[in-house]
Amino acid sequence: MLLKRGDSGESVKALQRNLNKVGSILLVDGDSGPGTRDAVVDARVTLNQPGPAEADDAFQAALAALSDPFPSLSSAGVTFIARAEVSSPGEYRHQYSHPIWPGGESGVTIGIGYDLRFVDEPALRADWGVHLAPGSLVRLAKVARLEGTAALATDMRDIDIPLAAAVGVFVARSLPQTLALTRAIYPRIDALPASRRAALVSLVYNRGTRLSDRDAARQERREMREIQTLLTANDPDAVAEQLDAMSRLWDPQTQRGLVLRRHSEAKLWRAGFAALQLD
């Protein structure tokens, strides 16, 4: 069955699920719109199957035969965290395909939330060496371990980070590292279903592993500590409430993305991937 722009239904959902195996980071909404069309074009390049922006039987079969790129979280979990970082493939190309500075204490950031402040030059080269030109790596290495500024990011705006490269590093390097960090503070993570593992890894990818408060009055790490306590006590269902409660830390007007991310993690915890159009 040929699937093309404008089609809808369960066949399109199956296509979108399989496109997410190659890092398309699509919602599984059953609507073959411009995002799905662009994902088909990108996937044809990845699979070395040139052709139109339509999904014929051979193309669909090739996608279906692919294995999950990161089974610990599933392709749905990978998609959830990637979308929490960059919103969508279109938004990635518009806003994140060049180095940015998110502000605050972050460093210059590339790809899908890859913060150069927290890597040294050898790690940068190990992660990105097969994806970026040598000259780009030399320039990016100069801001490794540095707190970012708008000027530093602007000086590098001509460096292009293709979505395929960003997803490749995200899946092969960033997520395995973050899963290990998450396991260090939440050792019960491997007993959880993939959707709950993805929620915890999303939290740590965004906030890190620190559990101690820097501001005693604010207790900004209170909920992260409570999640540890709940998992240790074998009471995982109560974790969603802590994820929701954590939204207290951000202004819903100026930091809406972080508030929505915590609520999305809570929804994922309660109801699984399908509740967020990821499966």
Secondary structure, 3 states (H helix, E strand, C coil): CCECCCCECHHHHHHHHHHHHHCCCCCCCCECCHHHHHHHHHHHHHHCCCCCCCECHHHHHHHHCCCCCCCCCHHHHHHHHHHHHHCCHHHHHHHHCCCECCCCCCCCEECCCEEHHHCCHHHHHHHHCCCCCHHHHHHHHCCCCCCCCHHHHHCCCCCCCCHHHHHHHHHHHHHHHHHHHHHHHCHHHHHCCHHHHHHHHHHHHHHCCCCCCCCCCCCCCHHHHHHHHHHHCCCHHHHHHHHHHHHHHCCCCCCHHHHHHHHHHHHHHHHCHHHHCCC
